[in-house]
């Protein structure tokens, strides 16, 4: 059963109180951030503090550590420190598969995730997603917007090429992919709109910067009761049709084929995984 990634919350590794609080938050996954959220003077202390924090019980939440870039003075030590003890290591600013090769040499067993936040990363998304050690991809839309000098729009039109390239790459290679952050954490309508757009595109979830965003992300990226009911009825209808020697079924005036059944089963698996995580 696939682990859900509806809500992926960034937590600064320098903030002990936030890491403690995260143990009880309804996030599917947590990114413990050693990079952007930690001042240079605090990097080493934050690394040690995070190592101790990961000894605590975070339930079924995925614990992902975003290390500093391997081209910085902290990156290699970060990678070695969390080669074990975390569920995944997130590598920032991945431009090519070679960046993951460097991380893989330092982290031999723990799965790798890639921050997709550069123009080069967008153009190399397929090769990055094909890396054998990669488990997931995280869209870094703020850094990408800075690099391509785009403007902020509610429809995220400037982001669509990059989002689409990464999404297709992840799906082609069976990797998890989560959407970028929504910066205005008090704007619930804006967050909902961006979550719905990301879900409609096919993203598995959304990265978040504040606990207040969790409920909306969980709702938007999780199956609704109506979707669960439809999935069950599609499976039942198709099985009944198959028993009668038919290759397709008709439900609510619409054709149901094997591809619809596969989608329905995946949705029910997701619903079960969410239920297990919640309780």
Residue, then its C-alpha position, 0 to 999 in steps of 0.5 A: x500500500x503506497x504511503x500518502x504524500x498529500x501534505x508535506x510540511x517544511x520544518x526548520x531543523x534549527x527550531x526544536x519546538x517546531x520539530x517537537x510539535x510536528x510529532x502531533x500534526x496531521x501531515x503525511x510527511x515532514x521535510x526537516x530543513x537544514x538548507x534555506x531555513x537555517x542560518x549559516x552560523x546555526x548549520x552545525x548545531x541544527x544538524x546535531x539537534x535534528x539527529x536527536x529529534x529523529x530519535x522521537x516517534x513521528x508515527x507513520x509520517x515520512x521523515x525527509x531531511x533536506x540537506x545543504x547543497x553538496x557544493x557547500x561546506x555543510x552538505x557532505x556532512x549533512x548527507x553522512x549524518x542522515x545516511x541512516x535515521x531518516x526515511x529519505x534525504x532531499x538533495x537541493x537544486x538537482x540539475x542532472x543525474x550526476x548530482x544524485x550520483x554524488x549524493x548516492x555515494x554519501x548516502x548508500x542505503x536511504x532513498x533520495x529525493x530531488x528538489x526540482x528548482x532550476x532551469x537545468x533541472x526542468x530540462x533534465x527532469x526525465x533523466x533525473x526521474x530515471x535515477x535508480x536511487x530516486x524515490x521522489x521529486x519536490x517542486x521548488x517553485x520559488x527558486x525556479x521563479x527567481x531563476x527564470x525571472x517570472x512573475x507571480x500569477x494565480x494561474x501559475x502560467x509561467x510555472x506550467x512548463x516546468x511543472x509539466x515536465x517534472x510531473x511527466x518525468x515522475x509519472x513515467x518512472x513511478x516516482x512520487x512528486x509533490x507540488x511547490x509551496x504557496x507563500x501566502x499561508x493566511x490566504x485559504x482561498x488561494x491555497x485551495x485554488x493552487x492545491x486543486x490545480x496541482x491535484x487536477x494536474x496529477x501531483x501526489x501532494x503539496x509542500x507547505x510552509x505552515x501547519x495552518x495549510x495542512x487541512x486544505x492540502x489533505x482535503x484537496x489531495x485526498x479522495x472524497x467520499x463520492x470518489x470512493x463510492x464511485x471507485x467501489x461501484x466501478x470495480x463491482x460493475x466491471x467484475x459483474x460484466x467480466x463474469x458475463x463474458x463482457x470486456x466493458x461495463x456501463x455505470x451511470x451511463x459511462x463506459x467502465x474499462x479495465x483502465x478505470x478499474x486500475x485507477x479505482x483500485x489505486x484510489x481505494x488503496x490511497x484511502x486505506x493508507x490515509x486511514x491507517x496513517x490517521x489512526 
